[in-house]
Amino acid sequence: MPTPGSLEDSEVLALNALTFLVKSPVEMERFFAISGIGPDDLSNVAGEAAFLGGVIDFLLGDDALLMRFCDSHSVDPRAVYRAQRQLAAQSRIPD
């Protein structure tokens, strides 16, 4: 079991968010339009911290969507913000 707030937790949360989006064609189309990622690209980028951070950023950009995700997965919205910080730190390019 990952440590709460760990990178692994953040990745799992982001993958759950991606699964949540995939179940909504309207939201998935909006995600594709905003991110520039296409359906054929998902399998290539789904495990990357930068992509997963983008999924979290997409959720955080829409309060209603964020709350629907949190309600459907019994997730505290603060955990989504923690995941965003964790994934952002992981995806930074070292100096």
C-alpha atoms as an extended CHARMM CRD file, in Angstrom:
* protein
*
        95  EXT
         1         1  MET       CA              0.0000000000        0.0000000000        0.0000000000  PROA      1               0.0000000000
         2         2  PRO       CA              1.5190000000        3.3600000000       -0.9690000000  PROA      2               0.0000000000
         3         3  THR       CA              2.1460000000        6.0150000000        1.6230000000  PROA      3               0.0000000000
         4         4  PRO       CA             -0.6290000000        8.6540000000        1.6400000000  PROA      4               0.0000000000
         5         5  GLY       CA              0.5370000000       11.5600000000       -0.4700000000  PROA      5               0.0000000000
         6         6  SER       CA              3.1940000000        9.4670000000       -2.1960000000  PROA      6               0.0000000000
         7         7  LEU       CA              3.9810000000        9.6910000000       -5.8780000000  PROA      7               0.0000000000
         8         8  GLU       CA              2.3310000000        6.3060000000       -6.3500000000  PROA      8               0.0000000000
         9         9  ASP       CA             -0.8710000000        7.5970000000       -4.6950000000  PROA      9               0.0000000000
        10        10  SER       CA             -0.8090000000       10.6360000000       -6.9590000000  PROA      10              0.0000000000
        11        11  GLU       CA             -0.3760000000        8.4810000000      -10.0530000000  PROA      11              0.0000000000
        12        12  VAL       CA             -3.2360000000        6.1840000000       -9.0260000000  PROA      12              0.0000000000
        13        13  LEU       CA             -5.4870000000        9.1590000000       -8.3550000000  PROA      13              0.0000000000
        14        14  ALA       CA             -4.6450000000       10.6480000000      -11.7650000000  PROA      14              0.0000000000
        15        15  LEU       CA             -5.2760000000        7.3310000000      -13.5130000000  PROA      15              0.0000000000
        16        16  ASN       CA             -8.6300000000        7.1010000000      -11.7210000000  PROA      16              0.0000000000
        17        17  ALA       CA             -9.3590000000       10.6250000000      -12.9410000000  PROA      17              0.0000000000
        18        18  LEU       CA             -8.4640000000        9.6140000000      -16.4890000000  PROA      18              0.0000000000
        19        19  THR       CA            -10.7900000000        6.6140000000      -16.2600000000  PROA      19              0.0000000000
        20        20  PHE       CA            -13.5010000000        8.9430000000      -14.9610000000  PROA      20              0.0000000000
        21        21  LEU       CA            -12.9930000000       11.2410000000      -17.9600000000  PROA      21              0.0000000000
        22        22  VAL       CA            -13.0010000000        8.3570000000      -20.4460000000  PROA      22              0.0000000000
        23        23  LYS       CA            -16.4860000000        7.4260000000      -19.2290000000  PROA      23              0.0000000000
        24        24  SER       CA            -17.7460000000       10.8580000000      -20.3190000000  PROA      24              0.0000000000
        25        25  PRO       CA            -17.3360000000       11.3730000000      -24.0720000000  PROA      25              0.0000000000
        26        26  VAL       CA            -18.0820000000       15.1030000000      -23.7400000000  PROA      26              0.0000000000
        27        27  GLU       CA            -15.4060000000       15.6400000000      -21.0800000000  PROA      27              0.0000000000
        28        28  MET       CA            -12.9250000000       13.4350000000      -22.9230000000  PROA      28              0.0000000000
        29        29  GLU       CA            -13.3880000000       15.4280000000      -26.1320000000  PROA      29              0.0000000000
        30        30  ARG       CA            -12.8550000000       18.6240000000      -24.1650000000  PROA      30              0.0000000000
        31        31  PHE       CA             -9.7240000000       17.1390000000      -22.5970000000  PROA      31              0.0000000000
        32        32  PHE       CA             -8.3850000000       16.1490000000      -26.0180000000  PROA      32              0.0000000000
        33        33  ALA       CA             -9.0800000000       19.6260000000      -27.3880000000  PROA      33              0.0000000000
        34        34  ILE       CA             -7.3710000000       21.3960000000      -24.4960000000  PROA      34              0.0000000000
        35        35  SER       CA             -4.4100000000       19.0320000000      -24.0830000000  PROA      35              0.0000000000
        36        36  GLY       CA             -3.6490000000       18.4500000000      -27.7470000000  PROA      36              0.0000000000
        37        37  ILE       CA             -3.4500000000       14.7150000000      -27.0020000000  PROA      37              0.0000000000
        38        38  GLY       CA             -5.4530000000       12.4000000000      -29.2150000000  PROA      38              0.0000000000
        39        39  PRO       CA             -7.0500000000        9.0410000000      -28.4530000000  PROA      39              0.0000000000
        40        40  ASP       CA             -4.2060000000        7.2360000000      -30.2250000000  PROA      40              0.0000000000
        41        41  ASP       CA             -1.6560000000        8.9140000000      -27.9420000000  PROA      41              0.0000000000
        42        42  LEU       CA             -3.1590000000        7.8070000000      -24.6220000000  PROA      42              0.0000000000
        43        43  SER       CA             -1.3900000000        4.4750000000      -24.3220000000  PROA      43              0.0000000000
        44        44  ASN       CA              1.9630000000        6.1470000000      -25.0120000000  PROA      44              0.0000000000
        45        45  VAL       CA              1.6510000000        8.8880000000      -22.3970000000  PROA      45              0.0000000000
        46        46  ALA       CA             -0.6950000000        7.5160000000      -19.7200000000  PROA      46              0.0000000000
        47        47  GLY       CA              2.1550000000        6.6100000000      -17.3640000000  PROA      47              0.0000000000
        48        48  GLU       CA              4.0740000000        9.8790000000      -17.6520000000  PROA      48              0.0000000000
        49        49  ALA       CA              4.0080000000       12.2230000000      -14.6590000000  PROA      49              0.0000000000
        50        50  ALA       CA              3.5910000000       15.2810000000      -16.8960000000  PROA      50              0.0000000000
        51        51  PHE       CA              0.5520000000       13.7850000000      -18.6370000000  PROA      51              0.0000000000
        52        52  LEU       CA             -0.9830000000       12.6150000000      -15.3620000000  PROA      52              0.0000000000
        53        53  GLY       CA             -0.4280000000       16.0950000000      -13.9670000000  PROA      53              0.0000000000
        54        54  GLY       CA             -2.2810000000       17.4530000000      -16.9880000000  PROA      54              0.0000000000
        55        55  VAL       CA             -5.2310000000       15.1910000000      -16.1910000000  PROA      55              0.0000000000
        56        56  ILE       CA             -5.2860000000       16.5670000000      -12.6490000000  PROA      56              0.0000000000
        57        57  ASP       CA             -4.9450000000       20.1410000000      -13.9410000000  PROA      57              0.0000000000
        58        58  PHE       CA             -7.9250000000       19.5330000000      -16.2180000000  PROA      58              0.0000000000
        59        59  LEU       CA            -10.0310000000       18.4100000000      -13.2420000000  PROA      59              0.0000000000
        60        60  LEU       CA             -8.9200000000       21.3570000000      -11.1530000000  PROA      60              0.0000000000
        61        61  GLY       CA             -9.9110000000       23.7380000000      -13.9380000000  PROA      61              0.0000000000
        62        62  ASP       CA            -13.5900000000       22.8660000000      -13.5490000000  PROA      62              0.0000000000
        63        63  ASP       CA            -15.0040000000       22.8980000000      -10.0220000000  PROA      63              0.0000000000
        64        64  ALA       CA            -18.1580000000       20.9960000000      -10.9720000000  PROA      64              0.0000000000
        65        65  LEU       CA            -16.1410000000       18.2860000000      -12.7200000000  PROA      65              0.0000000000
        66        66  LEU       CA            -13.7380000000       18.0960000000       -9.7760000000  PROA      66              0.0000000000
        67        67  MET       CA            -16.6010000000       17.6320000000       -7.3290000000  PROA      67              0.0000000000
        68        68  ARG       CA            -18.2590000000       14.9710000000       -9.5080000000  PROA      68              0.0000000000
        69        69  PHE       CA            -14.9630000000       13.0690000000       -9.6010000000  PROA      69              0.0000000000
        70        70  CYS       CA            -14.3990000000       13.4390000000       -5.8590000000  PROA      70              0.0000000000
        71        71  ASP       CA            -17.9570000000       12.3880000000       -5.0380000000  PROA      71              0.0000000000
        72        72  SER       CA            -17.8460000000        9.3680000000       -7.3460000000  PROA      72              0.0000000000
        73        73  HSD       CA            -14.5030000000        8.1750000000       -5.9510000000  PROA      73              0.0000000000
        74        74  SER       CA            -14.9330000000        9.2690000000       -2.3100000000  PROA      74              0.0000000000
        75        75  VAL       CA            -11.8560000000       11.4720000000       -2.6210000000  PROA      75              0.0000000000
        76        76  ASP       CA            -11.2260000000       14.6190000000       -0.6180000000  PROA      76              0.0000000000
        77        77  PRO       CA            -10.5880000000       17.4820000000       -3.0900000000  PROA      77              0.0000000000
        78        78  ARG       CA             -7.4680000000       18.3550000000       -1.0860000000  PROA      78              0.0000000000
        79        79  ALA       CA             -6.0050000000       15.0140000000       -2.1830000000  PROA      79              0.0000000000
        80        80  VAL       CA             -6.3700000000       16.1380000000       -5.8010000000  PROA      80              0.0000000000
        81        81  TYR       CA             -4.4190000000       19.3150000000       -5.0530000000  PROA      81              0.0000000000
        82        82  ARG       CA             -1.7240000000       17.2680000000       -3.2810000000  PROA      82              0.0000000000
        83        83  ALA       CA             -1.5070000000       14.9720000000       -6.2960000000  PROA      83              0.0000000000
        84        84  GLN       CA             -1.0940000000       17.9900000000       -8.5650000000  PROA      84              0.0000000000
        85        85  ARG       CA              1.8700000000       19.2350000000       -6.5180000000  PROA      85              0.0000000000
        86        86  GLN       CA              3.4270000000       15.7620000000       -6.3390000000  PROA      86              0.0000000000
        87        87  LEU       CA              3.1280000000       15.1320000000      -10.0790000000  PROA      87              0.0000000000
        88        88  ALA       CA              4.3540000000       18.6280000000      -10.9360000000  PROA      88              0.0000000000
        89        89  ALA       CA              7.4440000000       18.1110000000       -8.8050000000  PROA      89              0.0000000000
        90        90  GLN       CA              8.0800000000       14.7380000000      -10.4480000000  PROA      90              0.0000000000
        91        91  SER       CA              7.7440000000       16.0770000000      -13.9800000000  PROA      91              0.0000000000
        92        92  ARG       CA             10.1280000000       19.0390000000      -13.5560000000  PROA      92              0.0000000000
        93        93  ILE       CA             13.2230000000       18.9040000000      -15.6990000000  PROA      93              0.0000000000
        94        94  PRO       CA             16.3570000000       19.0500000000      -13.5550000000  PROA      94              0.0000000000
        95        95  ASP       CA             18.6380000000       22.0460000000      -13.9520000000  PROA      95              0.0000000000
